[in-house]
Amino acid sequence: ERINMRSYGDKPDWFMKKVPRGLLPVVEIDGKIVTESVVIMQMIDGLYPDQNPMLPRDKEGLQRANRVMQLERDLFGAWCSYTFQPGTSGKRGFEATLHEVDSALAATDGPWFLGGAGPSLVDMQYISHVERMVPSVLYWKGLQMRGTGRWPNVDRWLAAFEERKNYLATKSDYYTHVMDIPPQYGPGQSVPDSEPFQKKIDGREGWTLPLPPLTEESLEPVLPSWNPGEEAARHEAALSLVSNHDAVVRFASRAAGDDVGRWQREGGFGRSVLADPYAKPEEALIPDTDACLRIVTHALMHG
């Protein structure tokens, strides 16, 4: 069963009885509750010893994995010090740590931290945080991590992930990340140089039709390996809309419902401004919303 993060809704009582602090992720194996993501990945990896191991089995390889995993913790700490503190005092430390990460990636033949044909547990630990770092330091600090040539091995590593369909299925976008980071970590601290990027990411500038095509040169790059082209992208959006039609209609009709947004206002910044699990749709508006979304779907299909 899916459980809300604290910023997106209240957790059910049965879950809180099992996990009193409400931490996520969590797994229960043989009656044991574990909430550390790295430990969870190691436990799952250990359950399938005959499959491709996600960590080295030799002593030297395991020592390297542990060193690079510690570097991930250093990078996360440097990101927090930079993103959530006023001004640019943390910039030097963040960039220096990012250079160390880039050097660690350069030490292997392939794009992955431990080499090999595919990502390891180390890569998995990094990607969830680095994916957030890329838009957040751009949005709040005006720092571009991708496509500048400063961290070429990080670029190569991210591109290798983006060639994997299972990663793309979970990858989020810049706008969603900068909206969901504050309720999870606290508000990012902006600097003046970030304003042009903020306007492009949050829609204050550039969200007018027709939208320009997304390419690898875009602020939010779309690489050729996973760029379906305009028509295929429209058809994918139409399929998603049709597949979730009833839920989308009711969700869109919440804007005219009673008390929408009250959950976030009463809970403060720890609750996502884009989430309100208790908001009710305006039932009288649903037929009109349904008709509008059918027109949108037709336009997506036929241009």
ZAVEX-360637 format. One record per atom (N, C-alpha, C): residue in three letters; x, y, z. Coordinates in steps of 0.02 Angstrom, whole numbers, plus 50000, padded with zeros to 5 digits. Atoms other than C-alpha are relative to their C-alpha. Last residue first. Layout:
! ZAVEX-360637
alaXYZ/...
! end
This chain:
! ZAVEX-360637
gly499614994050012/gly498615093748343/gly499585006349989/his500034998050070/his497585078048318/his500375006549984/met499965005550048/met497865068048476/met500085002549928/leu499375003649992/leu498305082248592/leu500084994549948/ala499474995750027/ala496885092848524/ala500684996750006/his500075000050074/his495645078648552/his500565004249969/thr499765006450024/thr496285076548731/thr499964999649923/val499275000049993/val496075095048766/val500294993549972/ile499754995650054/ile494295094448698/ile500765000250001/arg500095003850062/arg493925079548811/arg500255004049940/leu499435004650004/leu494685089348956/leu499944995449939/cys499384996350017/cys493475103648926/cys500594995349991/ala500054997950071/ala491965091948921/ala500645003649979/asp499945006050041/asp492465083549086/asp500005001949925/thr499295001749998/thr492705100349169/thr500144994049956/asp499664995050041/asp490955105349113/asp500764998649997/pro500165001050071/pro490205089149180/pro500365004949954/ile499685005950029/ile491195090749345/ile499814998949926/leu499534998050052/leu490695108549388/leu500284994149961/ala500384997050055/ala489135104049486/ala500455001849941/glu500345005150039/glu490155092149594/glu499645002949939/glu500664997050010/glu491355105649653/glu499614995449953/pro500164996750063/pro492795094449702/pro499315003250002/lys500555003250036/lys493215091049884/lys499875003749935/ala500394995650042/ala494885095349965/ala499484996149961/tyr500694999749976/tyr495425083150101/tyr499565004649958/pro500345006550004/pro497055077050025/pro499275000350021/asp500524999149950/asp497645094849990/asp499584993749999/ala500365006049977/ala499265094949894/ala499485002050051/leu500365003050057/leu500035108649786/leu499594993950021/val500514995250024/val500525119649934/val499594997049943/ser499904997650068/ser501425104750011/ser499425004549978/arg500495003250043/arg501305103450199/arg500045003149930/gly499875007250000/gly502805107150310/gly499494996149959/phe499585001850057/phe502655125550258/phe500164992549998/gly499384996450012/gly501175128150372/gly500424997149945/gly499415003949981/gly499885115450431/gly500665003549989/glu500005001549928/glu498355126650435/glu500624996450023/arg499964993849962/arg498705134250265/arg500034998850075/gln499324997250003/gln499105117450188/gln500055006350043/trp499545004849968/trp497495109050246/trp500715002750001/arg500004998849927/arg496495124650202/arg500484995450036/gly499404996849975/gly497025123750020/gly500035001050075/val499415002450033/val495295120049952/val500615004050024/asp499435001049955/asp494025124550085/asp500624997349965/asp499944996549936/asp492515122549972/asp500654998150035/gly500315003049941/gly492675117149791/gly500115004150063/ala500614996449985/ala493045127849639/ala499644997250061/ala499844992949995/ala494855122349624/ala499395004250017/arg499914998049930/arg494315104549665/arg500125007550007/ser500604996649976/ser493615102449489/ser500065002150073/ala500034993350030/ala495335098449419/ala499415004050027/phe499464996049971/phe495505083849540/phe499975007249974/arg500184998249931/arg493795077049495/arg500555004350032/val500594995650001/val494165077649309/val499825002250070/val499784993450020/val495925070549335/val499415004949999/ala499634996949945/ala495275055749435/ala500215007149982/asp500474998549945/asp493955051349305/asp500355003650057/his500494994950015/his495165052849159/his499565001850060/asn500174997649933/asn496665043449226/asn499425005149998/ser499925005649953/ser496965032549072/ser499795002050071/val500565004650008/val496265046148959/val500034994450052/leu500634996649981/leu497455059349026/leu499414995349995/ser500004999249927/ser498975047849022/ser499345003250023/leu500105006649970/leu498555042548844/leu499975000550076/ala500715001850010/ala498355060648789/ala499854993350033/ala500404995949953/ala500035065248865/ala499264998249995/glu499865002649933/glu500875050748773/glu499595003850052/his500395006249993/his500015056048612/his500114996850068/arg500714998349994/arg500665073748631/arg499584993850011/ala500094997149934/ala502425067348664/ala499275001950012/ala500015005549952/ala502325056148511/ala499905002550071/glu500615003950010/glu501835071048404/glu499954994350051/glu500614996549979/glu503175082648475/glu499374995749995/gly500254995550052/gly504665070948467/gly499325002750019/pro500445003550048/pro504995055548574/pro499795004349941/asn500454994950026/asn506525063048662/asn499554996949947/trp500675001049972/trp507295048848760/trp499525005549981/ser500135007149986/ser508965045948673/ser499304998850029/pro500285003450059/pro508935063548599/pro499804992750014/leu499495002750044/leu509185071148773/leu499684996249941/val500295006350021/val507855082048853/val500474997249948/pro499825003650062/pro508695096048947/pro499614993549990/glu500125006849975/glu507795107049074/glu500114995349942/leu499824999149930/leu508565123749026/leu499894993550038/ser500504996749959/ser508445117448848/ser500245000850072/glu499774993249985/glu510005113248748/glu499515003850045/glu499455000649952/glu509655094448753/glu500305006850018/thr499415003250029/thr507995098448672/thr500544999350053/leu499485001549952/leu506235103248724/leu500564996249966/pro499835007149991/pro505175110948588/pro500564999250050/pro499435001950041/pro504575128848617/pro500174992650011/leu499405001049962/leu502825130248690/leu500584998149954/pro499745006949996/pro501505136848572/pro500654999650039/leu500065004350058/leu500765142948681/leu500155003849936/thr500524997750046/thr501395152748830/thr500014995549939/trp500535005050003/trp502335146348982/trp499435002649956/gly499885005350048/gly503915156448946/gly499464994749995/glu499744997950065/glu503995167649098/glu500084993949955/arg500134992850006/arg503055166549263/arg500255002849933/gly500514998150048/gly502985147749235/gly499855007449996/asp500665000049968/asp503885141149389/asp499455003049956/ile500195006549971/ile505445135549295/ile499295000150028/lys500085005150052/lys505655150349177/lys499764993450028/lys500564998150043/lys505325163549310/lys499884994849945/gln500625001349964/gln506465154749434/gln499405001449955/phe500145007250002/phe507875154349308/phe499364998250035/pro500185001950069/pro507815173149279/pro499834992549994/glu500674997850021/glu507715175949469/glu499834998249928/ser500445005750016/ser509225165349517/ser499345002149970/asp499825003150064/asp510525179049506/asp499534994349980/pro500254996250059/pro509625188849643/pro500154996649934/val499544994550012/val509925175049774/val499765003649937/ser499844997450067/ser508575163649840/ser500545005350002/gln499834993049991/gln508525153750003/gln500265002849933/gly499364998250029/gly507615137149985/gly500105007550005/pro499994995650058/pro506165134350105/pro500725001349975/gly500014993049981/gly506215119150218/gly500085004449939/tyr499354997949973/tyr506735101150186/tyr499995007050030/gln499605005649975/gln505135091450147/gln500625002350037/pro500355003349944/pro503865105650131/pro500394994150028/pro500104996149938/pro505165115950035/pro499614996450055/ile499434999849954/ile505725101949914/ile499845004050064/asp500065005049946/asp504015098249837/asp500595000050048/met500604999349960/met503815114149734/met499984995150058/val499934993949961/val505605114949673/val499375001650039/his499495000449948/his505495096549625/his500045006550041/thr500245004149944/thr503835097849535/thr500524999850056/tyr500534996449964/tyr504435112349428/tyr499774996050061/tyr499734994649960/tyr506075103749381/tyr499465003550043/asp499814994150039/asp505275087649322/asp500225005650047/ser500464994449996/ser505175070249401/ser500275005949959/lys499664993550000/lys506025054049353/lys499495005650002/thr500064997049934/thr505035038449402/thr500305007050003/ala500685001149975/ala504655030849231/ala499905003350069/leu500444994850027/leu506255038549164/leu499294999550026/tyr499864993749964/tyr507245027249281/tyr499535005649975/asn500255000849932/asn506405011249219/asn500155006250043/lys500724998749997/lys506635017149040/lys499734999450071/arg500335005949971/arg508525018249058/arg499265001550011/glu500095004950054/glu509365030648940/glu499644993850024/glu500574998050041/glu509065044249069/glu499924995849937/phe500635001649966/phe510195035249192/phe499415001549954/ala500055007350000/ala511625035849067/ala499374997750037/ala500245002150066/ala511295054349037/ala499924992449996/leu500724998550004/leu511445057649224/leu499714997849932/trp500355004549953/trp513125048649229/trp499245001249997/arg500015006650032/arg513785057749075/arg499604995050042/asp500444999650059/asp513315074749148/asp499924993149968/val500684999849972/val514105069849315/val499495000449943/asn500155006949982/asn515655065049217/asn499324999450035/pro500185004250058/pro515685081749129/pro499824992950018/trp500035006749969/trp515615092349287/trp499804995049947/arg499634999849937/arg516135109649230/arg500034993250034/gly499335002750008/gly515625106649050/gly500415000150063/thr499524994550000/thr514125118249066/thr500714997649987/gly499904997150065/gly512765105749017/gly500495005849996/arg499975004150061/arg512135101749189/arg500175004249938/met499595006049991/met512485109249360/met500104996249935/gln500155005350047/gln511855126749323/gln500484994250009/leu499435004150018/leu511935138049475/leu499794994449954/gly499784998250068/gly510625151949487/gly500614996149977/lys499334997049999/lys510515149849677/lys500255002049930/trp499884995649943/trp508675146249713/trp500685003649998/tyr500584996049982/tyr508045138849550/tyr500165005150055/leu500154995550056/leu509695132449480/leu499465004950020/val499474994949999/val510245125249648/val499925004949941/ser500044995749941/ser508545116849660/ser500555005250003/pro500464994350006/pro508415110349482/pro500025004750059/val499944996550065/val510025099949484/val499505005749994/met499504994649997/met509995095749670/met500025004149936/arg500294994149968/arg508365086049661/arg500495005950000/glu500564997950042/glu509025073449533/glu499675006250029/val499724995850054/val510645073049633/val499445002449954/his499814993449974/his509675067049786/his500275004549945/ser500604996749973/ser508725052549708/ser500165007050025/ile500434997050051/ile510225048149599/ile499405003750029/tyr499864993350024/tyr511545046049733/tyr499425003149961/gln500014995549943/gln510895031049829/gln500105007249977/met500694999249978/met510465021949668/met499945004850059/asp500334995550047/asp512205024949600/asp499285001450022/val499714993349989/val512955017049756/val499665005149955/leu500354997049944/leu511755002249743/leu500265007050015/ser499945003849938/ser512514998949574/ser499575003250054/pro499934996649936/pro512055005549403/pro500034995250059/gly500604996849976/gly512364995249247/gly500115003250068/ala500484998850054/ala513704987849135/ala499385003850022/gly500495005150017/gly515124988849258/gly499515002449948/gly499895003150064/gly516025003449337/gly499454995049984/leu499595006049990/leu515855006649523/leu500164996649934/phe499514998949946/phe515245024649511/phe500464994050010/trp500245001549932/trp514385021849343/trp500565000650051/pro500314994249969/pro514725030449175/pro499854999150074/gly500684998650022/gly515965017549115/gly499715006050036/asp500044999850073/asp517845016349128/asp499315002049975/thr500225006350030/thr517945020949312/thr499945000849924/ala499545005449982/ala518965034349401/ala499804993349971/ala499475000450051/ala518045048449311/ala500464994150012/leu500295002950060/leu516515045249420/leu500524999149945/ala500155007049984/ala517525048349577/ala499704996449940/ser499375003850003/ser518245064049497/ser499894992750016/asp499825000650070/asp516495070849465/asp500644995949991/val500455005050028/val516025067249645/val500174998949927/glu499795006649974/glu517555076649705/glu499574994449971/his499395001850037/his517105091249591/his500274993250023/leu500235002450065/leu515355091149667/leu500604998249955/thr500225006949990/thr516165092449838/thr499754997049935/ala499405004149988/ala517115107949783/ala499814992750009/glu499655001150063/glu515545115449706/glu500624995650010/phe500415004450042/phe514555112949866/phe500374998549934/gly499995006849973/gly515935119849977/gly499604995249957/arg499335002850009/arg516185135249869/arg500034992850023/lys499875001750070/lys514325138749857/lys500674996649991/gly499875007250008/gly513945137750043/gly500194997949929/ser499445002149957/ser514145156450077/ser500164992649991/thr499615004950037/thr513075161049926/thr500574997250042/gly499414998050037/gly511685170950008/gly500354994249966/pro500024993950040/pro510485164350138/pro500665001249963/gln499704994549963/gln510585146050193/gln500005006249956/phe500474997949948/phe509425132250130/phe500305005350047/thr500684998650024/thr510245128749963/thr499565003350053/tyr500044995150054/tyr512085129950009/tyr499295002249986/ser499684993849976/ser512155121250177/ser499965005649949/cys500444996949949/cys510895108350116/cys500295006650024/trp500604997450033/trp511915104849959/trp499535003550049/ala499794993850033/ala513515103150060/ala499425003349963/gly499914994949950/gly512675090450173/gly500205006749971/phe500664998249975/phe512045080450025/phe500055005550053/leu500334995950051/leu513755080849945/leu499325002350024/asp499664993450001/asp514605074750104/asp499665004749950/arg500234996549940/arg513325060650120/arg500315007050004/glu500694997950012/glu513685055849940/glu499715003750059/leu499974993950040/leu515535055949980/leu499305002549983/gln499884994649952/gln515185043250116/gln500045006749963/met500634998949965/met514415031949983/met500085005650052/val500414995950045/val515975034249877/val499325001350032/arg499714993350005/arg517075028250020/arg499555004649957/asn500134996449937/asn515915013650059/asn500285007149997/ala500714998349997/ala515915007949877/ala499845004050063/arg500124994450046/arg517805008949871/arg499275002250002/gln499714994149969/gln517924998050027/gln499915006249956/leu500464997749949/leu516704985649951/leu500275006250036/gly500574996850032/gly517754984149794/gly499515002850051/glu499784993750029/glu519324980949895/glu499425003749968/lys499844995149948/lys518494967850005/lys500185006849971/asp499305000249977/asp517684957949865/asp500155005850047/arg499935005149949/arg515784955549853/arg500724999750027/pro499455004850009/pro515464971749762/pro500014994950056/leu499384997749967/leu513734979449784/leu500544994949988/met500014992850005/met512144977949680/met500605003350035/pro499964996349937/pro512444959549651/pro500035007549990/asn499434995450004/asn511824952249486/asn500035004250064/gln500084994850051/gln510594938849540/gln500635004449998/asp499845002850066/asp511044922749632/asp499925005149943/pro499275000750009/pro511154931449801/pro500204997449931/tyr499945003150067/tyr509334937349791/tyr500744999249983/leu500525005250008/leu508814941349971/leu500074996349933/gly499805006249968/gly510454950449998/gly499504994349994/asp499475002850041/asp510004963849871/asp500224993250029/ile500335002850059/ile508384966849965/ile500514996749955/met500395005949980/met509344968950127/met499674996749941/gln499535005449985/gln510634980550048/gln499634993650019/met499745002450064/met509264991349970/met500484994250011/ile500545003550035/ile508374992650138/ile500254997149934/val500075006649968/val510004996850226/val499464996049966/val499425004050020/val510315010950102/val499954993050029/ser500065002150070/ser508535017550122/ser500594995749979/glu499434997050035/glu508565017650312/glu500034997449929/thr500174993650031/thr506825014050380/thr500585003549966/val499384996450018/val506894995650430/val499805006349962/ile500134993650034/ile505494986450522/ile500665003649988/lys499554994749982/lys505854968150563/lys499865006249958/gly500214996749940/gly504424955650558/gly500445005750023/asp499985004849945/asp505274944250433/asp499845003550066/ile499765006550022/ile505534959050317/ile500084995550060/glu500055005049947/glu504564975150345/glu500194993349970/val500145006850023/val505074989650235/val499964995550061/val500005005049947/val505075008350261/val499854993249969/pro500335006350016/pro505445023350152/pro500034995250060/leu500005003350065/leu504855033750239/leu500685000949968/leu499474999350049/leu504745038250423/leu499874996149936/gly500284998850066/gly503125039950519/gly500505000549944/arg499744993650024/arg503995041850687/arg499765001649929/pro500244994249961/pro502885028450764/pro500255006849976/val499444995450008/val503215015850623/val499815006550036/lys499415003850020/lys502105000650655/lys500635004449999/lys499885004949946/lys500785010150753/lys500624995849985/met499674996649945/met500965024750633/met500124995450059/phe499304998950018/phe500565013250488/phe500375003250058/trp499665006649997/trp498965006650568/trp500745000749983/asp499845002149931/asp498435024550606/asp500384993550002/pro500525003849965/pro498505030250425/pro500244997550068/lys499895007350006/lys499765043650374/lys499474996350040/asp499905003449936/asp499155061450352/asp500074992549989/gly500595002749969/gly499395069650183/gly500174996450065/tyr500535001050048/tyr500625076350057/tyr499364997050031/ser500194993750032/ser501965084150167/ser499424999449952/arg500334995749952/arg502055068950282/arg499745006549968/met499504996349962/met502455057650135/met499625005050044/asn499814993150013/asn500905048050091/asn500635001950038/ile500084995749942/ile500895029050105/ile500235007049982/arg499624993850003/arg500625017449957/arg499835004350061/glu500424994050000/glu500005000050000/glu500445006250000/
! end
